[in-house]
Amino acid sequence: MSFIQTGKIDLNSDNAVETNGGNTSTFTRVTFPTPFPAGSNVVVLPLTQTFNGPETPGIRIHDVTNTGFLIRLNEVYAGAAKSDGKHTTETIGWLAATV
């Protein structure tokens, strides 16, 4: 049996681009409205719902558990132009499901 939950979060980034894998100090914790059953394998699918900033907001997800996940915006590099990582507030929709 699969379980699904959805939600949205208004998120911005006042932090520099993060290039060190595993550094989640600038991430935001999202807690599921209802925890998934213990031992569940949960996947999270995020998608930007708004277009408030001119640069492309990359979305990073980390530490997905049965109770929630970490998320942050991390602007996408565009060719030779490097992102500073900062981005205005965007609404990010997410879908979490057991697999």
Biopython code that builds the backbone (N, CA, C, O; Angstrom):
import numpy as np
from Bio.PDB.StructureBuilder import StructureBuilder

atoms = [
    (1, "MET", "N", (0.839, -1.168, 0.000)),
    (1, "MET", "CA", (0.000, 0.000, 0.000)),
    (1, "MET", "C", (0.894, 1.245, 0.000)),
    (1, "MET", "O", (1.843, 1.332, 0.779)),
    (2, "SER", "N", (0.588, 2.194, -0.867)),
    (2, "SER", "CA", (1.331, 3.446, -0.942)),
    (2, "SER", "C", (0.566, 4.543, -0.221)),
    (2, "SER", "O", (-0.664, 4.544, -0.163)),
    (3, "PHE", "N", (1.330, 5.471, 0.324)),
    (3, "PHE", "CA", (0.757, 6.640, 0.977)),
    (3, "PHE", "C", (1.283, 7.884, 0.279)),
    (3, "PHE", "O", (2.434, 7.897, -0.158)),
    (4, "ILE", "N", (0.471, 8.929, 0.165)),
    (4, "ILE", "CA", (0.867, 10.170, -0.495)),
    (4, "ILE", "C", (0.451, 11.353, 0.371)),
    (4, "ILE", "O", (-0.629, 11.362, 0.962)),
    (5, "GLN", "N", (1.335, 12.354, 0.434)),
    (5, "GLN", "CA", (1.020, 13.624, 1.079)),
    (5, "GLN", "C", (1.540, 14.741, 0.180)),
    (5, "GLN", "O", (2.500, 14.550, -0.567)),
    (6, "THR", "N", (0.912, 15.891, 0.256)),
    (6, "THR", "CA", (1.333, 17.038, -0.537)),
    (6, "THR", "C", (1.402, 18.275, 0.346)),
    (6, "THR", "O", (0.835, 18.315, 1.438)),
    (7, "GLY", "N", (2.101, 19.273, -0.146)),
    (7, "GLY", "CA", (2.169, 20.528, 0.591)),
    (7, "GLY", "C", (2.887, 21.573, -0.229)),
    (7, "GLY", "O", (3.273, 21.334, -1.373)),
    (8, "LYS", "N", (3.063, 22.743, 0.375)),
    (8, "LYS", "CA", (3.817, 23.808, -0.276)),
    (8, "LYS", "C", (4.504, 24.628, 0.791)),
    (8, "LYS", "O", (4.083, 24.660, 1.947)),
    (9, "ILE", "N", (5.577, 25.293, 0.378)),
    (9, "ILE", "CA", (6.356, 26.129, 1.272)),
    (9, "ILE", "C", (6.838, 27.345, 0.498)),
    (9, "ILE", "O", (7.268, 27.226, -0.649)),
    (10, "ASP", "N", (6.766, 28.515, 1.125)),
    (10, "ASP", "CA", (7.366, 29.716, 0.549)),
    (10, "ASP", "C", (8.811, 29.746, 1.016)),
    (10, "ASP", "O", (9.084, 29.728, 2.217)),
    (11, "LEU", "N", (9.736, 29.792, 0.066)),
    (11, "LEU", "CA", (11.151, 29.614, 0.365)),
    (11, "LEU", "C", (11.962, 30.642, -0.385)),
    (11, "LEU", "O", (11.668, 30.948, -1.540)),
    (12, "ASN", "N", (12.985, 31.179, 0.263)),
    (12, "ASN", "CA", (13.939, 32.044, -0.424)),
    (12, "ASN", "C", (15.336, 31.645, -0.011)),
    (12, "ASN", "O", (15.505, 30.772, 0.840)),
    (13, "SER", "N", (16.337, 32.266, -0.595)),
    (13, "SER", "CA", (17.715, 31.986, -0.232)),
    (13, "SER", "C", (18.469, 33.293, -0.082)),
    (13, "SER", "O", (18.643, 34.042, -1.044)),
    (14, "ASP", "N", (18.913, 33.555, 1.134)),
    (14, "ASP", "CA", (19.783, 34.692, 1.401)),
    (14, "ASP", "C", (21.229, 34.234, 1.519)),
    (14, "ASP", "O", (22.106, 35.018, 1.882)),
    (15, "ASN", "N", (21.478, 32.962, 1.211)),
    (15, "ASN", "CA", (22.799, 32.368, 1.400)),
    (15, "ASN", "C", (23.528, 32.193, 0.076)),
    (15, "ASN", "O", (22.916, 32.077, -0.986)),
    (16, "ALA", "N", (24.842, 32.179, 0.169)),
    (16, "ALA", "CA", (25.661, 31.939, -1.017)),
    (16, "ALA", "C", (25.392, 30.538, -1.548)),
    (16, "ALA", "O", (24.886, 29.674, -0.833)),
    (17, "VAL", "N", (25.737, 30.329, -2.809)),
    (17, "VAL", "CA", (25.574, 29.015, -3.412)),
    (17, "VAL", "C", (26.340, 27.988, -2.573)),
    (17, "VAL", "O", (27.462, 28.253, -2.142)),
    (18, "GLU", "N", (25.743, 26.831, -2.342)),
    (18, "GLU", "CA", (26.376, 25.779, -1.553)),
    (18, "GLU", "C", (26.999, 24.764, -2.479)),
    (18, "GLU", "O", (26.307, 24.155, -3.295)),
    (19, "THR", "N", (28.309, 24.573, -2.360)),
    (19, "THR", "CA", (29.018, 23.643, -3.232)),
    (19, "THR", "C", (29.635, 22.476, -2.469)),
    (19, "THR", "O", (30.236, 21.593, -3.081)),
    (20, "ASN", "N", (29.499, 22.455, -1.147)),
    (20, "ASN", "CA", (30.038, 21.358, -0.347)),
    (20, "ASN", "C", (28.936, 20.351, -0.063)),
    (20, "ASN", "O", (27.994, 20.644, 0.673)),
    (21, "GLY", "N", (29.053, 19.172, -0.643)),
    (21, "GLY", "CA", (28.058, 18.131, -0.422)),
    (21, "GLY", "C", (27.902, 17.817, 1.054)),
    (21, "GLY", "O", (28.887, 17.720, 1.784)),
    (22, "GLY", "N", (26.668, 17.661, 1.486)),
    (22, "GLY", "CA", (26.389, 17.303, 2.867)),
    (22, "GLY", "C", (26.237, 18.471, 3.817)),
    (22, "GLY", "O", (25.788, 18.276, 4.947)),
    (23, "ASN", "N", (26.597, 19.693, 3.401)),
    (23, "ASN", "CA", (26.433, 20.857, 4.279)),
    (23, "ASN", "C", (24.986, 21.319, 4.192)),
    (23, "ASN", "O", (24.579, 21.938, 3.209)),
    (24, "THR", "N", (24.221, 21.017, 5.220)),
    (24, "THR", "CA", (22.796, 21.351, 5.213)),
    (24, "THR", "C", (22.462, 22.472, 6.195)),
    (24, "THR", "O", (21.305, 22.626, 6.587)),
    (25, "SER", "N", (23.453, 23.248, 6.592)),
    (25, "SER", "CA", (23.227, 24.299, 7.595)),
    (25, "SER", "C", (22.297, 25.402, 7.103)),
    (25, "SER", "O", (21.733, 26.131, 7.919)),
    (26, "THR", "N", (22.125, 25.542, 5.798)),
    (26, "THR", "CA", (21.261, 26.592, 5.251)),
    (26, "THR", "C", (19.929, 26.030, 4.736)),
    (26, "THR", "O", (19.173, 26.746, 4.079)),
    (27, "PHE", "N", (19.643, 24.782, 5.022)),
    (27, "PHE", "CA", (18.396, 24.150, 4.583)),
    (27, "PHE", "C", (17.272, 24.459, 5.575)),
    (27, "PHE", "O", (17.523, 24.822, 6.724)),
    (28, "THR", "N", (16.044, 24.310, 5.114)),
    (28, "THR", "CA", (14.851, 24.489, 5.934)),
    (28, "THR", "C", (14.193, 23.130, 6.138)),
    (28, "THR", "O", (14.072, 22.349, 5.194)),
    (29, "ARG", "N", (13.770, 22.847, 7.360)),
    (29, "ARG", "CA", (13.103, 21.573, 7.668)),
    (29, "ARG", "C", (11.612, 21.679, 7.334)),
    (29, "ARG", "O", (10.948, 22.631, 7.745)),
    (30, "VAL", "N", (11.094, 20.710, 6.596)),
    (30, "VAL", "CA", (9.659, 20.569, 6.336)),
    (30, "VAL", "C", (9.204, 19.313, 7.077)),
    (30, "VAL", "O", (9.799, 18.246, 6.926)),
    (31, "THR", "N", (8.160, 19.445, 7.868)),
    (31, "THR", "CA", (7.601, 18.315, 8.603)),
    (31, "THR", "C", (6.285, 17.917, 7.942)),
    (31, "THR", "O", (5.424, 18.762, 7.695)),
    (32, "PHE", "N", (6.137, 16.631, 7.658)),
    (32, "PHE", "CA", (4.897, 16.147, 7.056)),
    (32, "PHE", "C", (3.726, 16.367, 8.017)),
    (32, "PHE", "O", (3.893, 16.259, 9.232)),
    (33, "PRO", "N", (2.534, 16.677, 7.475)),
    (33, "PRO", "CA", (1.361, 16.843, 8.339)),
    (33, "PRO", "C", (1.087, 15.597, 9.187)),
    (33, "PRO", "O", (0.684, 15.696, 10.346)),
    (34, "THR", "N", (1.311, 14.435, 8.595)),
    (34, "THR", "CA", (1.161, 13.156, 9.289)),
    (34, "THR", "C", (2.386, 12.314, 8.975)),
    (34, "THR", "O", (2.695, 12.121, 7.799)),
    (35, "PRO", "N", (3.102, 11.802, 9.983)),
    (35, "PRO", "CA", (4.265, 10.960, 9.676)),
    (35, "PRO", "C", (3.847, 9.732, 8.875)),
    (35, "PRO", "O", (2.770, 9.171, 9.079)),
    (36, "PHE", "N", (4.724, 9.332, 7.963)),
    (36, "PHE", "CA", (4.519, 8.070, 7.260)),
    (36, "PHE", "C", (4.821, 6.927, 8.233)),
    (36, "PHE", "O", (5.500, 7.147, 9.236)),
    (37, "PRO", "N", (4.331, 5.714, 7.960)),
    (37, "PRO", "CA", (4.609, 4.591, 8.861)),
    (37, "PRO", "C", (6.117, 4.388, 9.050)),
    (37, "PRO", "O", (6.899, 4.566, 8.115)),
    (38, "ALA", "N", (6.507, 4.017, 10.256)),
    (38, "ALA", "CA", (7.923, 3.756, 10.556)),
    (38, "ALA", "C", (8.485, 2.743, 9.568)),
    (38, "ALA", "O", (7.817, 1.770, 9.219)),
    (39, "GLY", "N", (9.702, 2.973, 9.126)),
    (39, "GLY", "CA", (10.355, 2.069, 8.182)),
    (39, "GLY", "C", (9.991, 2.306, 6.727)),
    (39, "GLY", "O", (10.475, 1.590, 5.851)),
    (40, "SER", "N", (9.150, 3.293, 6.447)),
    (40, "SER", "CA", (8.741, 3.587, 5.069)),
    (40, "SER", "C", (9.898, 4.135, 4.250)),
    (40, "SER", "O", (10.742, 4.867, 4.766)),
    (41, "ASN", "N", (9.932, 3.781, 2.979)),
    (41, "ASN", "CA", (10.836, 4.418, 2.022)),
    (41, "ASN", "C", (10.050, 5.546, 1.372)),
    (41, "ASN", "O", (9.107, 5.304, 0.619)),
    (42, "VAL", "N", (10.448, 6.789, 1.668)),
    (42, "VAL", "CA", (9.708, 7.963, 1.222)),
    (42, "VAL", "C", (10.524, 8.702, 0.168)),
    (42, "VAL", "O", (11.732, 8.878, 0.325)),
    (43, "VAL", "N", (9.868, 9.134, -0.903)),
    (43, "VAL", "CA", (10.482, 10.003, -1.907)),
    (43, "VAL", "C", (9.738, 11.330, -1.898)),
    (43, "VAL", "O", (8.536, 11.378, -1.637)),
    (44, "VAL", "N", (10.468, 12.414, -2.185)),
    (44, "VAL", "CA", (9.887, 13.750, -2.234)),
    (44, "VAL", "C", (10.142, 14.335, -3.614)),
    (44, "VAL", "O", (11.277, 14.341, -4.091)),
    (45, "LEU", "N", (9.089, 14.825, -4.253)),
    (45, "LEU", "CA", (9.178, 15.455, -5.565)),
    (45, "LEU", "C", (8.804, 16.927, -5.421)),
    (45, "LEU", "O", (7.625, 17.243, -5.261)),
    (46, "PRO", "N", (9.792, 17.848, -5.474)),
    (46, "PRO", "CA", (9.486, 19.275, -5.356)),
    (46, "PRO", "C", (9.366, 19.925, -6.733)),
    (46, "PRO", "O", (9.964, 19.457, -7.702)),
    (47, "LEU", "N", (8.585, 21.011, -6.812)),
    (47, "LEU", "CA", (8.447, 21.740, -8.071)),
    (47, "LEU", "C", (8.140, 23.199, -7.775)),
    (47, "LEU", "O", (7.265, 23.502, -6.963)),
    (48, "THR", "N", (8.854, 24.098, -8.427)),
    (48, "THR", "CA", (8.622, 25.527, -8.261)),
    (48, "THR", "C", (7.258, 25.884, -8.841)),
    (48, "THR", "O", (6.942, 25.520, -9.974)),
    (49, "GLN", "N", (6.450, 26.603, -8.055)),
    (49, "GLN", "CA", (5.098, 26.957, -8.456)),
    (49, "GLN", "C", (4.973, 28.400, -8.943)),
    (49, "GLN", "O", (3.949, 28.778, -9.512)),
    (50, "THR", "N", (6.021, 29.209, -8.719)),
    (50, "THR", "CA", (5.971, 30.631, -9.059)),
    (50, "THR", "C", (7.173, 31.013, -9.921)),
    (50, "THR", "O", (8.087, 30.211, -10.113)),
    (51, "PHE", "N", (7.165, 32.241, -10.437)),
    (51, "PHE", "CA", (8.245, 32.765, -11.277)),
    (51, "PHE", "C", (8.505, 34.195, -10.831)),
    (51, "PHE", "O", (8.243, 35.145, -11.569)),
    (52, "ASN", "N", (9.032, 34.341, -9.594)),
    (52, "ASN", "CA", (9.247, 35.651, -9.001)),
    (52, "ASN", "C", (10.634, 36.220, -9.259)),
    (52, "ASN", "O", (10.808, 37.439, -9.278)),
    (53, "GLY", "N", (11.613, 35.362, -9.456)),
    (53, "GLY", "CA", (12.979, 35.821, -9.703)),
    (53, "GLY", "C", (13.399, 35.463, -11.112)),
    (53, "GLY", "O", (12.926, 34.465, -11.656)),
    (54, "PRO", "N", (14.292, 36.262, -11.730)),
    (54, "PRO", "CA", (14.665, 36.009, -13.117)),
    (54, "PRO", "C", (15.580, 34.795, -13.296)),
    (54, "PRO", "O", (15.589, 34.190, -14.369)),
    (55, "GLU", "N", (16.354, 34.427, -12.260)),
    (55, "GLU", "CA", (17.243, 33.272, -12.382)),
    (55, "GLU", "C", (16.475, 31.993, -12.062)),
    (55, "GLU", "O", (15.429, 32.028, -11.414)),
    (56, "THR", "N", (17.005, 30.875, -12.521)),
    (56, "THR", "CA", (16.358, 29.582, -12.288)),
    (56, "THR", "C", (16.689, 29.092, -10.885)),
    (56, "THR", "O", (17.864, 28.923, -10.557)),
    (57, "PRO", "N", (15.670, 28.858, -10.040)),
    (57, "PRO", "CA", (15.954, 28.375, -8.691)),
    (57, "PRO", "C", (16.093, 26.854, -8.674)),
    (57, "PRO", "O", (15.123, 26.127, -8.887)),
    (58, "GLY", "N", (17.300, 26.394, -8.419)),
    (58, "GLY", "CA", (17.504, 24.964, -8.233)),
    (58, "GLY", "C", (16.980, 24.580, -6.864)),
    (58, "GLY", "O", (17.104, 25.356, -5.916)),
    (59, "ILE", "N", (16.400, 23.405, -6.744)),
    (59, "ILE", "CA", (15.855, 22.942, -5.468)),
    (59, "ILE", "C", (16.691, 21.760, -5.007)),
    (59, "ILE", "O", (16.895, 20.798, -5.748)),
    (60, "ARG", "N", (17.171, 21.846, -3.777)),
    (60, "ARG", "CA", (17.924, 20.744, -3.177)),
    (60, "ARG", "C", (17.081, 20.123, -2.070)),
    (60, "ARG", "O", (16.481, 20.834, -1.264)),
    (61, "ILE", "N", (17.037, 18.789, -2.035)),
    (61, "ILE", "CA", (16.333, 18.024, -1.006)),
    (61, "ILE", "C", (17.366, 17.145, -0.302)),
    (61, "ILE", "O", (18.272, 16.610, -0.941)),
    (62, "HIS", "N", (17.226, 16.998, 1.007)),
    (62, "HIS", "CA", (18.159, 16.158, 1.764)),
    (62, "HIS", "C", (17.434, 15.570, 2.971)),
    (62, "HIS", "O", (16.419, 16.101, 3.420)),
    (63, "ASP", "N", (17.965, 14.477, 3.481)),
    (63, "ASP", "CA", (17.521, 13.872, 4.734)),
    (63, "ASP", "C", (16.012, 13.599, 4.749)),
    (63, "ASP", "O", (15.302, 14.036, 5.655)),
    (64, "VAL", "N", (15.534, 12.872, 3.736)),
    (64, "VAL", "CA", (14.126, 12.490, 3.693)),
    (64, "VAL", "C", (13.906, 11.332, 4.672)),
    (64, "VAL", "O", (14.571, 10.300, 4.598)),
    (65, "THR", "N", (12.959, 11.532, 5.584)),
    (65, "THR", "CA", (12.606, 10.495, 6.559)),
    (65, "THR", "C", (11.095, 10.306, 6.545)),
    (65, "THR", "O", (10.399, 10.910, 5.729)),
    (66, "ASN", "N", (10.593, 9.478, 7.435)),
    (66, "ASN", "CA", (9.153, 9.281, 7.496)),
    (66, "ASN", "C", (8.439, 10.474, 8.148)),
    (66, "ASN", "O", (7.210, 10.525, 8.146)),
    (67, "THR", "N", (9.200, 11.441, 8.710)),
    (67, "THR", "CA", (8.577, 12.604, 9.366)),
    (67, "THR", "C", (8.776, 13.909, 8.606)),
    (67, "THR", "O", (8.126, 14.902, 8.930)),
    (68, "GLY", "N", (9.662, 13.939, 7.596)),
    (68, "GLY", "CA", (9.874, 15.175, 6.857)),
    (68, "GLY", "C", (11.146, 15.152, 6.041)),
    (68, "GLY", "O", (11.702, 14.089, 5.766)),
    (69, "PHE", "N", (11.612, 16.349, 5.648)),
    (69, "PHE", "CA", (12.803, 16.466, 4.817)),
    (69, "PHE", "C", (13.391, 17.862, 4.955)),
    (69, "PHE", "O", (12.762, 18.767, 5.504)),
    (70, "LEU", "N", (14.619, 18.023, 4.443)),
    (70, "LEU", "CA", (15.275, 19.325, 4.370)),
    (70, "LEU", "C", (15.210, 19.822, 2.932)),
    (70, "LEU", "O", (15.281, 19.030, 1.992)),
    (71, "ILE", "N", (15.072, 21.153, 2.759)),
    (71, "ILE", "CA", (14.965, 21.740, 1.424)),
    (71, "ILE", "C", (15.668, 23.091, 1.402)),
    (71, "ILE", "O", (15.710, 23.787, 2.416)),
    (72, "ARG", "N", (16.218, 23.463, 0.253)),
    (72, "ARG", "CA", (16.728, 24.816, 0.056)),
    (72, "ARG", "C", (16.738, 25.148, -1.423)),
    (72, "ARG", "O", (16.772, 24.260, -2.274)),
    (73, "LEU", "N", (16.708, 26.442, -1.718)),
    (73, "LEU", "CA", (16.929, 26.918, -3.081)),
    (73, "LEU", "C", (18.425, 27.092, -3.255)),
    (73, "LEU", "O", (19.108, 27.549, -2.339)),
    (74, "ASN", "N", (18.934, 26.736, -4.409)),
    (74, "ASN", "CA", (20.347, 26.864, -4.731)),
    (74, "ASN", "C", (20.401, 27.166, -6.220)),
    (74, "ASN", "O", (20.402, 26.251, -7.044)),
    (75, "GLU", "N", (20.446, 28.454, -6.569)),
    (75, "GLU", "CA", (20.325, 28.832, -7.979)),
    (75, "GLU", "C", (21.213, 28.000, -8.890)),
    (75, "GLU", "O", (22.322, 27.611, -8.525)),
    (76, "VAL", "N", (20.704, 27.742, -10.069)),
    (76, "VAL", "CA", (21.375, 26.915, -11.057)),
    (76, "VAL", "C", (22.456, 27.733, -11.756)),
    (76, "VAL", "O", (22.255, 28.904, -12.078)),
    (77, "TYR", "N", (23.604, 27.099, -11.985)),
    (77, "TYR", "CA", (24.647, 27.734, -12.791)),
    (77, "TYR", "C", (24.147, 27.827, -14.224)),
    (77, "TYR", "O", (23.480, 26.916, -14.714)),
    (78, "ALA", "N", (24.469, 28.929, -14.895)),
    (78, "ALA", "CA", (24.046, 29.111, -16.287)),
    (78, "ALA", "C", (25.278, 29.333, -17.161)),
    (78, "ALA", "O", (25.715, 30.466, -17.359)),
    (79, "GLY", "N", (25.825, 28.246, -17.677)),
    (79, "GLY", "CA", (27.005, 28.361, -18.536)),
    (79, "GLY", "C", (28.168, 28.961, -17.781)),
    (79, "GLY", "O", (28.524, 28.494, -16.699)),
    (80, "ALA", "N", (28.766, 30.004, -18.356)),
    (80, "ALA", "CA", (29.915, 30.648, -17.735)),
    (80, "ALA", "C", (29.495, 31.584, -16.599)),
    (80, "ALA", "O", (30.319, 31.952, -15.762)),
    (81, "ALA", "N", (28.215, 31.969, -16.568)),
    (81, "ALA", "CA", (27.736, 32.868, -15.510)),
    (81, "ALA", "C", (27.460, 32.055, -14.254)),
    (81, "ALA", "O", (26.605, 31.170, -14.260)),
    (82, "LYS", "N", (28.175, 32.349, -13.183)),
    (82, "LYS", "CA", (27.977, 31.611, -11.942)),
    (82, "LYS", "C", (26.945, 32.300, -11.069)),
    (82, "LYS", "O", (26.907, 33.527, -10.984)),
    (83, "SER", "N", (26.129, 31.521, -10.438)),
    (83, "SER", "CA", (25.095, 32.031, -9.547)),
    (83, "SER", "C", (25.714, 32.437, -8.219)),
    (83, "SER", "O", (26.703, 31.848, -7.783)),
    (84, "ASP", "N", (25.125, 33.453, -7.571)),
    (84, "ASP", "CA", (25.559, 33.799, -6.221)),
    (84, "ASP", "C", (24.774, 33.019, -5.178)),
    (84, "ASP", "O", (25.056, 33.125, -3.985)),
    (85, "GLY", "N", (23.799, 32.243, -5.610)),
    (85, "GLY", "CA", (23.020, 31.395, -4.706)),
    (85, "GLY", "C", (21.808, 32.066, -4.114)),
    (85, "GLY", "O", (20.903, 31.380, -3.638)),
    (86, "LYS", "N", (21.758, 33.389, -4.125)),
    (86, "LYS", "CA", (20.653, 34.115, -3.508)),
    (86, "LYS", "C", (19.462, 34.153, -4.458)),
    (86, "LYS", "O", (19.618, 34.290, -5.671)),
    (87, "HIS", "N", (18.269, 34.028, -3.880)),
    (87, "HIS", "CA", (17.073, 34.015, -4.716)),
    (87, "HIS", "C", (15.894, 34.543, -3.916)),
    (87, "HIS", "O", (15.782, 34.298, -2.715)),
    (88, "THR", "N", (15.020, 35.267, -4.593)),
    (88, "THR", "CA", (13.822, 35.819, -3.961)),
    (88, "THR", "C", (12.863, 34.701, -3.574)),
    (88, "THR", "O", (13.096, 33.541, -3.913)),
    (89, "THR", "N", (11.810, 35.032, -2.882)),
    (89, "THR", "CA", (10.855, 34.031, -2.405)),
    (89, "THR", "C", (10.067, 33.416, -3.562)),
    (89, "THR", "O", (9.508, 34.120, -4.403)),
    (90, "GLU", "N", (10.040, 32.110, -3.578)),
    (90, "GLU", "CA", (9.253, 31.326, -4.526)),
    (90, "GLU", "C", (8.400, 30.349, -3.722)),
    (90, "GLU", "O", (8.775, 29.961, -2.616)),
    (91, "THR", "N", (7.266, 29.955, -4.269)),
    (91, "THR", "CA", (6.452, 28.901, -3.666)),
    (91, "THR", "C", (6.883, 27.578, -4.270)),
    (91, "THR", "O", (6.904, 27.410, -5.489)),
    (92, "ILE", "N", (7.224, 26.649, -3.403)),
    (92, "ILE", "CA", (7.646, 25.312, -3.828)),
    (92, "ILE", "C", (6.574, 24.320, -3.390)),
    (92, "ILE", "O", (6.304, 24.170, -2.199)),
    (93, "GLY", "N", (5.965, 23.643, -4.364)),
    (93, "GLY", "CA", (5.024, 22.580, -4.058)),
    (93, "GLY", "C", (5.788, 21.282, -3.944)),
    (93, "GLY", "O", (6.814, 21.105, -4.601)),
    (94, "TRP", "N", (5.308, 20.383, -3.129)),
    (94, "TRP", "CA", (5.976, 19.074, -3.000)),
    (94, "TRP", "C", (4.931, 17.956, -2.869)),
    (94, "TRP", "O", (3.820, 18.146, -2.373)),
    (95, "LEU", "N", (5.351, 16.801, -3.337)),
    (95, "LEU", "CA", (4.569, 15.580, -3.205)),
    (95, "LEU", "C", (5.496, 14.551, -2.574)),
    (95, "LEU", "O", (6.600, 14.331, -3.072)),
    (96, "ALA", "N", (5.074, 13.931, -1.510)),
    (96, "ALA", "CA", (5.845, 12.879, -0.842)),
    (96, "ALA", "C", (5.034, 11.587, -0.909)),
    (96, "ALA", "O", (3.824, 11.589, -0.684)),
    (97, "ALA", "N", (5.708, 10.499, -1.218)),
    (97, "ALA", "CA", (5.016, 9.213, -1.334)),
    (97, "ALA", "C", (5.923, 8.085, -0.867)),
    (97, "ALA", "O", (7.148, 8.199, -0.910)),
    (98, "THR", "N", (5.322, 7.023, -0.431)),
    (98, "THR", "CA", (6.082, 5.817, -0.109)),
    (98, "THR", "C", (6.272, 5.014, -1.393)),
    (98, "THR", "O", (5.429, 5.028, -2.290)),
    (99, "VAL", "N", (7.402, 4.316, -1.453)),
    (99, "VAL", "CA", (7.690, 3.473, -2.622)),
    (99, "VAL", "C", (7.976, 2.056, -2.172)),
    (99, "VAL", "O", (8.242, 1.187, -3.001)),
]
sb = StructureBuilder()
sb.init_structure("model")
sb.init_model(0)
sb.init_chain("A")
sb.init_seg("    ")
for serial, (resi, resn, name, xyz) in enumerate(atoms, 1):
    if name == "N":
        sb.init_residue(resn, " ", resi, " ")
    sb.init_atom(name, np.array(xyz, "f"), 0.0, 1.0, " ", f" {name:<3s}", serial, name[0])
structure = sb.get_structure()
